Amino acid sequence: MLLKTFRYTFILLIFTISIVSCTKNDPSASSTPLRIQLTDAPTLSGDEPEHQIRELYIDIRSIEVFVVGPNAREEWIVLDFPGDEYNVLTLTNGRMRQIVEQWIPANRRIEEMRLILGNNSRIVTTTVREIPLEVPREIIVEDIGADLRLHTISSIVIDMRSALFYDKKSDTFEFKTNIRVFPEIFGWSLRGTVSPTDVFAGIMIEQDGMKLFSSTERNGTFMFLGLPGDEWTVHIFPDSLRGFRDTTFVHKIDSAQRVNDLRTITLHRIVVEAPDPDPDPEPEEEI
């Protein structure tokens, strides 16, 4: 009887220790999953055929977030990110790639993000020529405002907004970026289709000094993510060699629709007016 009682007591003790141990190791008790997504809306300029860009790699080495916690406690947290190179030309028009997922203390707020870039950012041309890019060593994005709530997956989007310009005189590329970082659930999306669909077009939308760029896919579609509400001016710039006019209009975000669909935007051809016929020639004077 004594042996049986000891056996039950021992099993109960082991079970209790297991529960306590699991509770201590369970991150969901005080942390929340944080996911970092990468996207881009590049602006590319290159007039020479050999400089048409096939791939654009951004070398990201480290990602840190600045969080504010209870009692105004502030700290930088280095995310568990091994570093990698990303072809951002594959991440356009709403495409995203998850590059970080980890547990992070909850009930805090992400205010800033710091990206450390490496030395292997580059472009690959259509002739498979690799051209190194000079990029900033460090980029800090402020005013993110992402709340880390318990039992809620927090997803943050890094929009690289890459801008690449080709200088024909010096045969060099200049790279600039104006990164946006926003919670994935922030704001609204705007999408549409340009017709004819085989006409490549650049798209620019602007609001209160903010300008965002994209370009149409092969099927004529485009998309912008994480937009504040109110009105956006939409500019469409078709390939000038195809003979279509630029188009500009204003779209007011419908707050009841998470994705605002512009549907099909039909381009109009440039009409070249025939020159006026010469007026009747003056009758020659008789000699």
C-alpha positions as CSV (number, residue, x, y, z in Angstrom):
1,M,0.0,0.0,0.0
2,L,2.8,2.4,0.9
3,L,4.6,1.5,-2.4
4,K,1.4,2.2,-4.4
5,T,0.8,5.6,-2.6
6,F,4.5,6.5,-3.3
7,R,4.0,5.6,-7.0
8,Y,0.9,7.8,-7.4
9,T,2.6,10.7,-5.6
10,F,5.7,10.4,-7.9
11,I,3.5,10.4,-11.0
12,L,1.6,13.4,-9.8
13,L,4.9,15.2,-9.0
14,I,6.3,14.5,-12.5
15,F,3.0,15.7,-14.1
16,T,3.0,18.9,-12.1
17,I,6.7,19.6,-13.0
18,S,5.8,19.0,-16.7
19,I,3.0,21.5,-16.6
20,V,5.1,24.2,-14.9
21,S,8.0,23.5,-17.3
22,C,5.7,23.8,-20.4
23,T,4.2,27.0,-19.0
24,K,7.6,28.6,-18.5
25,N,8.8,27.6,-22.1
26,D,5.5,28.5,-23.8
27,P,6.2,31.9,-25.6
28,S,2.5,32.5,-26.1
29,A,2.1,33.3,-22.4
30,S,3.7,36.7,-22.8
31,S,4.8,37.0,-26.5
32,T,3.3,37.4,-29.9
33,P,4.4,36.2,-33.4
34,L,6.0,38.9,-35.5
35,R,6.3,38.5,-39.2
36,I,8.3,40.7,-41.5
37,Q,7.2,40.8,-45.2
38,L,9.2,42.3,-48.0
39,T,7.7,44.0,-51.1
40,D,8.8,46.6,-53.7
41,A,7.5,49.1,-56.2
42,P,10.6,49.9,-58.2
43,T,11.3,52.9,-60.4
44,L,13.6,51.9,-63.2
45,S,15.2,54.1,-65.8
46,G,17.6,52.8,-68.5
47,D,17.5,53.8,-72.1
48,E,20.3,51.6,-73.5
49,P,19.2,48.1,-74.6
50,E,22.2,46.5,-72.9
51,H,21.1,48.1,-69.6
52,Q,17.6,46.8,-69.5
53,I,17.3,45.3,-66.1
54,R,16.5,41.7,-65.5
55,E,17.2,41.4,-61.7
56,L,17.7,43.8,-58.9
57,Y,19.2,42.3,-55.7
58,I,19.2,44.1,-52.4
59,D,21.6,42.7,-49.8
60,I,20.0,42.9,-46.3
61,R,22.3,41.8,-43.4
62,S,20.4,42.8,-40.3
63,I,16.9,44.0,-39.1
64,E,16.3,45.6,-35.8
65,V,13.1,47.1,-34.3
66,F,12.8,49.8,-31.7
67,V,10.0,49.0,-29.3
68,V,8.3,50.9,-26.5
69,G,6.9,48.9,-23.7
70,P,5.1,49.3,-20.3
71,N,6.3,52.2,-18.2
72,A,7.8,53.8,-21.4
73,R,10.5,51.2,-21.5
74,E,12.4,51.5,-24.8
75,E,14.8,49.1,-26.4
76,W,16.2,48.0,-29.8
77,I,15.6,44.3,-30.5
78,V,17.8,42.5,-33.1
79,L,15.5,40.1,-35.0
80,D,16.5,36.5,-35.7
81,F,17.4,37.2,-39.3
82,P,20.3,35.4,-41.0
83,G,20.7,38.0,-43.8
84,D,20.1,37.4,-47.5
85,E,19.9,38.9,-50.9
86,Y,16.5,39.5,-52.5
87,N,15.6,40.1,-56.1
88,V,13.0,42.8,-55.4
89,L,11.8,42.8,-59.1
90,T,9.9,39.6,-58.3
91,L,8.1,41.4,-55.4
92,T,5.9,44.0,-57.2
93,N,2.2,44.7,-57.4
94,G,1.2,43.2,-54.1
95,R,3.6,40.3,-54.1
96,M,5.3,39.8,-50.8
97,R,8.0,37.5,-49.3
98,Q,8.2,36.7,-45.6
99,I,11.7,37.1,-44.4
100,V,11.3,36.9,-40.6
101,E,9.0,35.1,-38.2
102,Q,9.7,35.0,-34.5
103,W,8.2,35.5,-31.0
104,I,8.6,38.9,-29.5
105,P,7.4,40.4,-26.2
106,A,3.7,41.5,-26.5
107,N,1.9,44.6,-25.3
108,R,4.5,46.8,-26.9
109,R,4.7,49.1,-29.9
110,I,7.2,49.1,-32.8
111,E,8.1,52.7,-33.4
112,E,11.2,52.4,-35.7
113,M,13.0,49.9,-37.8
114,R,16.7,49.7,-38.7
115,L,18.0,47.9,-41.7
116,I,21.7,47.2,-42.2
117,L,22.6,46.6,-45.8
118,G,25.5,44.6,-47.1
119,N,28.0,45.0,-50.0
120,N,26.5,42.7,-52.5
121,S,23.5,44.7,-53.8
122,R,23.6,44.6,-57.6
123,I,21.7,44.5,-60.8
124,V,21.7,41.9,-63.5
125,T,21.1,43.2,-67.1
126,T,19.3,41.3,-69.9
127,T,22.8,40.6,-71.2
128,V,23.7,38.9,-67.9
129,R,26.0,41.7,-67.0
130,E,26.3,42.2,-63.2
131,I,26.7,45.7,-62.0
132,P,27.4,46.4,-58.3
133,L,25.3,49.0,-56.6
134,E,26.3,51.5,-53.9
135,V,23.6,51.4,-51.2
136,P,23.4,53.1,-47.8
137,R,25.0,51.2,-45.0
138,E,22.1,51.8,-42.6
139,I,18.5,52.8,-43.1
140,I,16.2,53.9,-40.2
141,V,12.4,54.2,-40.8
142,E,10.5,56.1,-38.1
143,D,6.8,56.5,-37.1
144,I,5.8,52.9,-37.8
145,G,3.2,52.6,-35.1
146,A,2.7,48.8,-35.0
147,D,1.1,47.4,-31.9
148,L,2.2,44.0,-30.7
149,R,-0.9,42.5,-29.0
150,L,-1.0,39.3,-27.1
151,H,-2.5,36.3,-29.0
152,T,-2.4,38.2,-32.3
153,I,0.0,37.7,-35.2
154,S,1.7,41.0,-36.1
155,S,2.7,41.4,-39.7
156,I,4.9,44.3,-40.8
157,V,5.6,45.1,-44.5
158,I,8.8,46.6,-45.7
159,D,8.2,48.4,-49.0
160,M,11.7,49.0,-50.5
161,R,10.5,51.6,-53.1
162,S,13.7,51.1,-55.1
163,A,14.7,53.8,-57.6
164,L,17.3,53.1,-60.1
165,F,18.6,55.7,-62.6
166,Y,21.0,55.1,-65.5
167,D,23.4,57.9,-66.4
168,K,24.3,57.5,-70.0
169,K,27.3,59.9,-69.9
170,S,29.1,58.1,-67.1
171,D,27.6,54.6,-67.8
172,T,26.7,54.2,-64.2
173,F,23.6,53.5,-62.2
174,E,22.4,55.6,-59.2
175,F,20.4,53.7,-56.6
176,K,18.1,55.4,-54.2
177,T,15.4,54.1,-51.8
178,N,12.7,55.7,-49.8
179,I,11.5,52.8,-47.7
180,R,8.0,52.6,-46.2
181,V,7.3,50.3,-43.3
182,F,3.7,49.7,-42.2
183,P,1.5,47.0,-40.5
184,E,0.0,44.7,-43.1
185,I,-3.5,45.5,-41.9
186,F,-2.9,49.2,-42.3
187,G,-4.9,51.2,-44.9
188,W,-6.3,50.1,-48.2
189,S,-5.1,48.6,-51.4
190,L,-5.7,50.0,-54.9
191,R,-5.6,47.8,-58.0
192,G,-6.6,48.1,-61.7
193,T,-6.0,46.9,-65.2
194,V,-4.7,49.0,-68.1
195,S,-6.1,48.2,-71.6
196,P,-4.8,47.3,-74.1
197,T,-3.0,44.9,-71.8
198,D,0.0,44.5,-74.0
199,V,1.0,48.2,-73.6
200,F,3.6,48.5,-70.9
201,A,2.7,51.5,-68.6
202,G,4.2,53.2,-65.6
203,I,1.8,54.0,-62.8
204,M,2.2,56.8,-60.3
205,I,-0.2,57.7,-57.5
206,E,0.1,60.7,-55.3
207,Q,-1.5,62.3,-52.2
208,D,-0.2,65.2,-50.1
209,G,3.3,65.0,-51.4
210,M,3.6,61.2,-51.2
211,K,4.3,59.6,-54.5
212,L,4.2,55.8,-55.1
213,F,5.2,54.1,-58.3
214,S,4.5,50.8,-60.0
215,S,4.2,49.4,-63.5
216,T,1.8,47.1,-65.3
217,E,2.2,43.3,-65.5
218,R,2.1,41.4,-68.7
219,N,-1.7,41.1,-68.3
220,G,-2.0,44.9,-67.7
221,T,-2.6,44.7,-63.9
222,F,-1.1,46.8,-61.2
223,M,-1.6,47.1,-57.4
224,F,-0.6,49.4,-54.5
225,L,-0.6,48.3,-50.8
226,G,-1.0,50.1,-47.5
227,L,-2.6,53.3,-48.6
228,P,-4.1,56.0,-46.4
229,G,-7.6,56.9,-47.1
230,D,-9.0,60.0,-48.9
231,E,-8.3,60.9,-52.5
232,W,-5.4,59.7,-54.7
233,T,-4.4,61.2,-58.0
234,V,-3.6,58.3,-60.5
235,H,-1.2,58.9,-63.4
236,I,-0.8,56.3,-66.1
237,F,2.2,56.7,-68.5
238,P,2.1,54.2,-71.4
239,D,5.0,53.4,-73.6
240,S,5.4,56.5,-75.7
241,L,6.3,54.5,-78.8
242,R,2.9,52.7,-78.8
243,G,1.0,55.9,-79.6
244,F,-1.3,56.1,-76.5
245,R,-2.0,59.2,-74.4
246,D,-1.1,59.6,-70.8
247,T,-4.1,59.4,-68.5
248,T,-4.8,61.1,-65.2
249,F,-7.8,60.9,-62.8
250,V,-8.7,61.1,-59.1
251,H,-9.9,58.2,-57.1
252,K,-11.4,58.5,-53.7
253,I,-10.7,55.5,-51.4
254,D,-13.9,53.6,-50.5
255,S,-13.3,52.9,-46.8
256,A,-15.9,50.1,-46.9
257,Q,-13.7,48.1,-49.4
258,R,-10.3,46.9,-48.2
259,V,-9.2,46.5,-51.8
260,N,-10.4,49.3,-54.1
261,D,-10.7,48.0,-57.6
262,L,-10.4,50.5,-60.5
263,R,-11.2,47.7,-62.9
264,T,-10.3,48.4,-66.5
265,I,-8.7,51.7,-67.5
266,T,-8.8,52.1,-71.3
267,L,-6.0,54.1,-72.9
268,H,-6.8,56.4,-75.8
269,R,-4.6,56.7,-78.9
270,I,-2.9,59.9,-79.8
271,V,-4.7,61.5,-82.7
272,V,-2.4,63.1,-85.2
273,E,-4.3,65.7,-87.0
274,A,-3.6,66.1,-90.7
275,P,-2.1,69.4,-91.7
276,D,-4.4,72.0,-93.2
277,P,-4.3,71.9,-96.9
278,D,-2.4,74.8,-98.5
279,P,-4.7,77.7,-99.4
280,D,-5.4,78.3,-103.0
281,P,-2.2,79.7,-104.6
282,E,-2.2,83.3,-105.6
283,P,-2.8,83.6,-109.3
284,E,0.3,84.5,-111.1
285,E,0.5,88.0,-112.4
286,E,0.3,88.3,-116.1
287,I,3.4,89.8,-117.6
